Amino acid sequence: RLQESTPAFTARFGKQNFPYLLKNIMCFVECKDETDVAFLGLVVAEFGSDAPEPNKNKAYISYIDSVQLYHKDSCCLRGKEVCSSSTCSDPEGCTRERKEVVRRVLLGYLDAVKKRGFE
């Protein structure tokens, strides 16, 4: 993909096209009926070493959204004891759990791109 510079950017840096890779990172719960249910989505744009400055080796988080995790035996995070349903037995616990999952995904992604040389 190529992103064209905006008018304001063009006025400051000149007209440029920026090659980038758009990634969608998703988290799912797996139900006993083998249904996968998405509960978190993260969209990022990665501008590699082939992109001109100021986007060279930059990763931008474009969008993140999640839905509340709930607890039920039929749907669980892969390999975890965290399960899902339409009601929550402990709303405060579910909110903490959701924040922790979002935090871990964000920190994990940022750590991974840093190791790949991104800023």
Contacts in CASP RR format, 6 or more apart in sequence:
PFRMAT RR
TARGET T0000
AUTHOR 0000-0000-0000
METHOD contacts of the structure
MODEL  1
RLQESTPAFTARFGKQNFPYLLKNIMCFVECKDETDVAFLGLVVAEFGSD
APEPNKNKAYISYIDSVQLYHKDSCCLRGKEVCSSSTCSDPEGCTRERKE
VVRRVLLGYLDAVKKRGFE
1 19 0 8 1.000
1 20 0 8 1.000
1 21 0 8 1.000
1 22 0 8 1.000
2 17 0 8 1.000
2 18 0 8 1.000
2 19 0 8 1.000
2 20 0 8 1.000
3 17 0 8 1.000
3 18 0 8 1.000
3 20 0 8 1.000
3 45 0 8 1.000
4 15 0 8 1.000
4 16 0 8 1.000
4 17 0 8 1.000
4 18 0 8 1.000
5 13 0 8 1.000
5 14 0 8 1.000
5 15 0 8 1.000
5 16 0 8 1.000
5 17 0 8 1.000
5 18 0 8 1.000
9 16 0 8 1.000
10 16 0 8 1.000
13 53 0 8 1.000
13 54 0 8 1.000
16 52 0 8 1.000
18 47 0 8 1.000
18 51 0 8 1.000
18 52 0 8 1.000
18 55 0 8 1.000
19 47 0 8 1.000
19 48 0 8 1.000
19 50 0 8 1.000
19 51 0 8 1.000
20 45 0 8 1.000
20 46 0 8 1.000
20 47 0 8 1.000
20 48 0 8 1.000
20 51 0 8 1.000
20 55 0 8 1.000
21 45 0 8 1.000
21 46 0 8 1.000
21 48 0 8 1.000
22 43 0 8 1.000
22 44 0 8 1.000
22 45 0 8 1.000
22 46 0 8 1.000
22 62 0 8 1.000
23 43 0 8 1.000
23 44 0 8 1.000
23 45 0 8 1.000
23 46 0 8 1.000
24 41 0 8 1.000
24 42 0 8 1.000
24 43 0 8 1.000
25 41 0 8 1.000
25 42 0 8 1.000
25 43 0 8 1.000
25 44 0 8 1.000
25 105 0 8 1.000
25 109 0 8 1.000
26 38 0 8 1.000
26 40 0 8 1.000
26 41 0 8 1.000
26 42 0 8 1.000
27 38 0 8 1.000
27 39 0 8 1.000
27 40 0 8 1.000
27 41 0 8 1.000
27 66 0 8 1.000
27 77 0 8 1.000
27 101 0 8 1.000
27 105 0 8 1.000
28 36 0 8 1.000
28 37 0 8 1.000
28 38 0 8 1.000
28 39 0 8 1.000
28 78 0 8 1.000
29 36 0 8 1.000
29 37 0 8 1.000
29 39 0 8 1.000
29 69 0 8 1.000
29 75 0 8 1.000
29 76 0 8 1.000
29 77 0 8 1.000
29 82 0 8 1.000
29 83 0 8 1.000
29 84 0 8 1.000
30 36 0 8 1.000
30 37 0 8 1.000
30 75 0 8 1.000
30 76 0 8 1.000
30 77 0 8 1.000
30 78 0 8 1.000
31 37 0 8 1.000
31 74 0 8 1.000
31 75 0 8 1.000
31 76 0 8 1.000
31 84 0 8 1.000
32 73 0 8 1.000
32 74 0 8 1.000
32 75 0 8 1.000
33 74 0 8 1.000
35 75 0 8 1.000
37 75 0 8 1.000
37 84 0 8 1.000
39 66 0 8 1.000
39 67 0 8 1.000
39 69 0 8 1.000
39 84 0 8 1.000
39 101 0 8 1.000
40 64 0 8 1.000
40 65 0 8 1.000
40 66 0 8 1.000
40 67 0 8 1.000
40 101 0 8 1.000
40 102 0 8 1.000
40 105 0 8 1.000
41 63 0 8 1.000
41 64 0 8 1.000
41 65 0 8 1.000
41 66 0 8 1.000
42 61 0 8 1.000
42 63 0 8 1.000
42 64 0 8 1.000
42 105 0 8 1.000
42 106 0 8 1.000
42 109 0 8 1.000
43 61 0 8 1.000
43 62 0 8 1.000
43 63 0 8 1.000
43 64 0 8 1.000
44 59 0 8 1.000
44 60 0 8 1.000
44 61 0 8 1.000
44 62 0 8 1.000
44 109 0 8 1.000
45 59 0 8 1.000
45 60 0 8 1.000
45 62 0 8 1.000
46 58 0 8 1.000
46 59 0 8 1.000
46 60 0 8 1.000
46 113 0 8 1.000
46 118 0 8 1.000
47 55 0 8 1.000
47 56 0 8 1.000
47 57 0 8 1.000
47 58 0 8 1.000
47 59 0 8 1.000
47 60 0 8 1.000
48 56 0 8 1.000
48 57 0 8 1.000
48 58 0 8 1.000
48 118 0 8 1.000
49 56 0 8 1.000
49 57 0 8 1.000
51 57 0 8 1.000
51 58 0 8 1.000
57 117 0 8 1.000
57 118 0 8 1.000
57 119 0 8 1.000
58 118 0 8 1.000
58 119 0 8 1.000
59 110 0 8 1.000
59 113 0 8 1.000
59 118 0 8 1.000
59 119 0 8 1.000
61 106 0 8 1.000
61 109 0 8 1.000
64 102 0 8 1.000
64 106 0 8 1.000
66 98 0 8 1.000
66 101 0 8 1.000
66 102 0 8 1.000
68 88 0 8 1.000
68 94 0 8 1.000
68 95 0 8 1.000
68 98 0 8 1.000
69 82 0 8 1.000
69 84 0 8 1.000
69 94 0 8 1.000
69 97 0 8 1.000
69 98 0 8 1.000
69 101 0 8 1.000
70 83 0 8 1.000
70 84 0 8 1.000
70 85 0 8 1.000
70 86 0 8 1.000
70 87 0 8 1.000
70 88 0 8 1.000
70 94 0 8 1.000
71 82 0 8 1.000
71 83 0 8 1.000
71 84 0 8 1.000
71 85 0 8 1.000
71 88 0 8 1.000
71 89 0 8 1.000
71 90 0 8 1.000
71 94 0 8 1.000
72 83 0 8 1.000
72 84 0 8 1.000
72 85 0 8 1.000
72 87 0 8 1.000
73 83 0 8 1.000
74 83 0 8 1.000
74 84 0 8 1.000
74 85 0 8 1.000
75 83 0 8 1.000
75 84 0 8 1.000
75 85 0 8 1.000
76 82 0 8 1.000
76 83 0 8 1.000
76 84 0 8 1.000
77 83 0 8 1.000
82 97 0 8 1.000
88 94 0 8 1.000
END
